[in-house]
């Protein structure tokens, strides 16, 4: 794969790397880190964190039209 960086979010990354890391050149290598993640690493993270004890359930009841709170 090449080092293609989508335009969406590019300026945000550039600003963050400059402001927080003091390294605007990091924009040229950040994609390498994303591409280095393997399917096995993603699977391991999903099995570790996407479990019932980490789940939150929100029950929402719609308010009738015109009702006040």
QUIVEN-V665880 format. One record per backbone hydrogen bond with DSSP energy under -1.0 kcal/mol. CO is the residue of the C=O (numbers start at 0). NH is the residue of the N-H. If there is no record, write none. Layout:
co=CO nh=NH
co=CO nh=NH
This chain:
co=6 nh=9
co=8 nh=12
co=9 nh=13
co=10 nh=14
co=11 nh=15
co=12 nh=16
co=13 nh=17
co=14 nh=18
co=15 nh=19
co=16 nh=22
co=22 nh=25
co=23 nh=26
co=24 nh=27
co=25 nh=28
co=25 nh=29
co=29 nh=33
co=30 nh=34
co=31 nh=35
co=33 nh=36
co=37 nh=41
co=38 nh=42
co=39 nh=43
co=40 nh=44
co=41 nh=45
co=42 nh=46
co=43 nh=47
co=44 nh=48
co=45 nh=49
co=48 nh=50
co=50 nh=53
co=51 nh=54
co=63 nh=66
